[in-house]
Amino acid sequence: MLALDISLEEFERLDLRVVKVLKAERIKGRSKILKLLVDVGGETREIVVGGAQFYDPEFFEGRLFIALVNLQAKRIGGVTSRGMLLAADVAGRPVWLTVPEEVPPGTKVR
């Protein structure tokens, strides 16, 4: 079932940006989440992502992803996550939305 329609104004409230992962690491005592340090264009943030049982931290480092950067901060696994990387959910496994060409971190996604 598809979600309900939202207005263009509601969509425009989402701040989707290209981010570059500077560092990725496992979180002690957690097997399903990782802590990422990302460049969102002139600012560095920590973002917690799921899928650590499928992806090693090295998968993320140096790569460009799409992230929602104006999501309310949330404490996850002892880390304050300030954003969300976007992924397709394929049978419970995240398939991360990446950017295949060189794009400056912080570039807005429309």
HURADA-V978290 format. One record per residue. N is the residue number from 1. PHI is phi as a letter, one per 30 degrees, with the letter a starting at -180 (999 if undefined). NEAR is the number of other C-alpha atoms within 12 Angstrom. Layout:
BEGIN
{{N:PHI:NEAR} {N:PHI:NEAR}}
END
This chain:
BEGIN
{{1:999:3} {2:d:5} {3:d:5} {4:d:6} {5:d:9} {6:c:12} {7:d:10} {8:d:10} {9:d:9} {10:d:10} {11:d:14} {12:d:15} {13:d:15} {14:d:22} {15:c:25} {16:c:27} {17:b:33} {18:d:35} {19:b:45} {20:c:38} {21:d:38} {22:d:28} {23:a:26} {24:b:28} {25:a:30} {26:d:28} {27:c:23} {28:e:14} {29:i:10} {30:b:20} {31:c:20} {32:c:25} {33:b:29} {34:b:37} {35:c:40} {36:c:41} {37:c:33} {38:b:39} {39:c:32} {40:c:36} {41:j:22} {42:i:13} {43:b:17} {44:c:22} {45:b:31} {46:c:34} {47:b:44} {48:c:37} {49:b:45} {50:d:33} {51:j:29} {52:d:27} {53:d:17} {54:c:20} {55:b:23} {56:d:23} {57:e:29} {58:d:19} {59:e:23} {60:d:33} {61:d:23} {62:i:23} {63:c:30} {64:c:32} {65:b:43} {66:c:36} {67:b:40} {68:c:32} {69:c:35} {70:c:21} {71:d:20} {72:e:15} {73:e:18} {74:b:18} {75:d:16} {76:b:22} {77:h:21} {78:i:18} {79:c:25} {80:d:21} {81:d:30} {82:c:29} {83:l:37} {84:b:37} {85:d:41} {86:c:29} {87:b:20} {88:d:15} {89:c:13} {90:c:10} {91:h:7} {92:i:13} {93:c:17} {94:d:22} {95:c:23} {96:d:26} {97:d:24} {98:c:26} {99:c:23} {100:d:14} {101:c:12} {102:d:15} {103:b:21} {104:d:21} {105:e:30} {106:j:27} {107:d:25} {108:d:21} {109:c:23} {110:b:14}}
END
